[in-house]
Amino acid sequence: MLQVLKKTWLANFRGDLLAGLVVALALIPEAIAFSIIAGVDPKVGLYASFCIAVVTAFVGGRPGMISAATGAMSLLMVVLVRDHGLQYLLAATLLTGVLQIVLGYLRVDVLMRFVSRSVVTGFVNALAILIFLAQLPELGSLHWTEGSLLPTVQLMNWAVYALAAAGLGIIYLLPLVTKAVPSPLICIIVCTAVAMYFGIDVRTVGDMGDLPDTLPVFLLPDIPLDFTTLQIIFPVSMSMAVVGLLESMMTSTIVDDLTDTDSDKRRECKGQGMANIASGLLGGMAGCAMIGQSVINVQSGGRGRLSCLLAGVFLLLMVVFLGDWVARIPMAALVAVMIMVSIGTFNWASFANLRNHPPSSSIVMLATVTVVVATHNLAIGVLVGVLLSGVFFAHKVGQILYIGSELDSSADTRTYNVVGQVFFSSAEAFIGAFDFKEALSKVVIDLHRAHFWDITAISALDKVVVKFRRDGTEVVVVGLNEASATLVDRFAVHDKPDAVEQLMGH
């Protein structure tokens, strides 16, 4: 027991401790910003980040992955908060957790097998771009003037750029000297100290919203428990459950690659559900895994569950008991950290792969990036990528079909040898390979090296057999493997009475 505890929690104590502190500092402005997007008080996002990080540290399936309030989830709850208020959001958060646990037991995690590497790469690149774009409001703003085709850029105080540049310098240069302390942590400390000592007037964490000054308390949503309430919150909860699990499993895959370790995605689904239930009971909103903070954690040395636990604990302690100091952290320092995350997250090899990989893979990757960046909806982007991957795969497999034939003049018999996969994509090619105008006494269709996958393929076989028999040609089908024969026995009609009529009915 002690060995398991040490391996799970204490094997990387120093790295997890320092990484947890860095992540906690990076979580604060993010949680406040996501609360503002959702239309709720900043403490709702901060309490949620604390609850979700702590709970997933114990029950999540991916050590070292940070879960908290996220932008993807906050966008889904805007209308609910606007139309019905915070109490309905808390109820929706509870239901989201329940649905995620149910989906975990239903093994929704196996769907990750259908997400290709091109989709994952597109997902990662899109998130890197979105993380970078999210920092631009802190560096300047765009304004369109009437009659102008291009926007004008309104720059911030020069001190913002100086602090951000200094922060990036510390982040990338300090590891060349020492890696004893995570460079993002030193960046935040130094930039805050410089801004306070010289009295530099820049935007700080405190300018984003009031930090809570009390610990979260247990509460139940104050709403009617009836079918009308369920009708209101269920669509939102289902959307949040699916998006949350999708983002968490994708992030888990990315952290798997970064750390060269495996994760339990089924456990992660259930863990996310438990975390959201805890968040809803403590006045927080729904959340999921965060790729940005997860990358910060890994790059700062965090590997185990302790880093996730400490990130949540440090977050709460800092905003409640050290709020006055945390409020003075310049946003420019956190911008530098997030730019580091953006650069580190982006898959730069994907540029070279555009030339080296098959065109279909590049199209899938670029489509995923484009849709995610355009819609800011990770689920839609990944869905588009998965659908395109499926279409390209079906097209490729559909090309693996060869049908040759041999004529035995003495017996007035032609044997068609089918090699390859017959399914909805190749069914027309299968039918087109037969010459129905040739006058023959007998046709043999040899399927020893073929496989029939679906009803469309069986229907294609029916059409071929019925067309030949309608012209008085005897047809013999041989060589069906067991799986194909099972489909033929269940769904084929060519050996049944009134085969023509049944086929026309199909």
JOFENQUI-V772106 format. One record per backbone hydrogen bond with DSSP energy under -0.5 kcal/mol. NH is the residue of the N-H (numbers start at 1). CO is the residue of the C=O. If there is no record, write none. Layout:
BEGIN
<<NH	CO> <NH	CO>>
END
This chain:
BEGIN
<<5	1> <6	2> <7	3> <8	4> <9	5> <10	5> <10	6> <11	6> <13	10> <16	12> <17	13> <18	14> <19	15> <20	16> <21	17> <22	18> <23	19> <24	20> <25	21> <26	22> <27	23> <28	24> <29	25> <30	26> <31	27> <32	28> <33	29> <34	30> <35	31> <36	32> <37	33> <38	34> <39	35> <40	35> <44	41> <45	41> <46	42> <47	43> <48	44> <49	45> <50	46> <51	47> <52	48> <53	49> <54	50> <55	51> <56	52> <57	53> <58	54> <58	55> <59	55> <60	56> <64	304> <65	62> <68	288> <74	70> <75	71> <76	72> <76	73> <77	73> <77	74> <78	75> <81	77> <82	78> <83	79> <84	80> <85	80> <85	81> <89	85> <90	86> <91	87> <92	88> <93	89> <94	90> <95	91> <96	92> <97	93> <98	94> <99	95> <100	96> <101	97> <102	98> <103	99> <104	100> <105	101> <106	102> <107	104> <108	103> <110	107> <111	108> <112	109> <113	110> <114	111> <115	112> <116	114> <120	116> <121	117> <122	118> <123	119> <124	120> <125	121> <126	122> <127	123> <128	124> <129	125> <130	126> <131	127> <132	128> <133	129> <134	130> <135	131> <135	132> <136	132> <136	133> <137	133> <138	135> <139	135> <139	136> <140	136> <141	154> <143	152> <145	143> <148	145> <152	143> <154	141> <154	152> <155	153> <156	139> <160	157> <161	157> <162	158> <163	159> <164	160> <165	161> <166	162> <167	163> <168	164> <169	165> <170	166> <171	167> <172	168> <173	169> <174	170> <176	173> <177	173> <177	174> <178	174> <185	182> <186	182> <187	183> <188	184> <189	185> <190	186> <191	187> <192	188> <193	189> <194	190> <195	191> <196	192> <197	193> <198	194> <200	195> <202	200> <205	329> <206	327> <207	204> <208	205> <209	206> <219	281> <223	221> <226	224> <230	226> <231	227> <232	228> <233	229> <234	230> <235	231> <237	233> <238	234> <239	235> <240	236> <241	237> <242	238> <243	239> <244	240> <245	241> <246	242> <247	243> <248	244> <249	245> <250	246> <251	247> <252	248> <253	249> <254	250> <255	251> <256	252> <257	253> <258	254> <259	255> <260	256> <261	256> <264	61> <265	263> <268	264> <269	265> <270	266> <271	267> <272	268> <273	269> <274	270> <275	271> <276	272> <277	273> <278	274> <279	275> <280	276> <281	277> <282	278> <282	279> <283	280> <284	279> <285	44> <288	68> <290	66> <291	289> <294	290> <295	291> <296	292> <297	293> <298	294> <299	295> <300	296> <301	298> <302	297> <305	8> <307	304> <308	304> <309	305> <310	306> <311	307> <312	308> <313	309> <314	310> <315	311> <316	312> <317	313> <318	314> <319	315> <320	316> <321	317> <322	317> <322	318> <325	322> <326	322> <327	323> <328	325> <329	326> <331	203> <332	203> <333	330> <334	330> <335	331> <336	332> <337	333> <338	334> <339	335> <340	336> <341	337> <342	338> <343	339> <344	340> <345	341> <346	342> <348	346> <350	347> <351	348> <352	348> <353	349> <354	350> <354	351> <355	352> <356	352> <357	353> <361	358> <362	358> <363	359> <364	360> <365	361> <366	362> <367	363> <368	364> <369	365> <370	366> <371	367> <372	368> <373	369> <374	370> <375	371> <376	372> <378	376> <381	377> <382	378> <383	379> <384	380> <385	381> <386	382> <387	383> <388	384> <389	385> <390	386> <391	387> <392	388> <393	389> <394	390> <395	391> <396	392> <397	393> <398	394> <399	395> <399	396> <400	397> <401	399> <402	419> <404	417> <406	415> <408	406> <408	413> <409	407> <411	408> <412	408> <413	408> <414	442> <415	406> <416	414> <416	444> <417	404> <417	415> <418	416> <418	446> <419	402> <419	417> <420	449> <421	400> <422	451> <423	421> <426	423> <427	423> <430	426> <431	427> <432	428> <433	429> <433	430> <434	431> <436	434> <438	435> <440	438> <441	412> <442	412> <443	474> <444	414> <445	443> <445	476> <446	416> <446	444> <447	445> <447	478> <449	418> <450	447> <451	420> <453	422> <453	451> <458	454> <459	455> <460	456> <461	457> <462	458> <463	459> <464	460> <465	461> <466	462> <467	463> <468	464> <469	465> <470	466> <471	467> <471	468> <472	469> <473	468> <474	441> <476	443> <478	445> <478	476> <485	481> <486	482> <487	483> <488	484> <489	485> <490	486> <491	487> <492	487> <492	488> <496	493> <499	496> <502	498> <503	499> <504	500> <505	501> <506	502>>
END
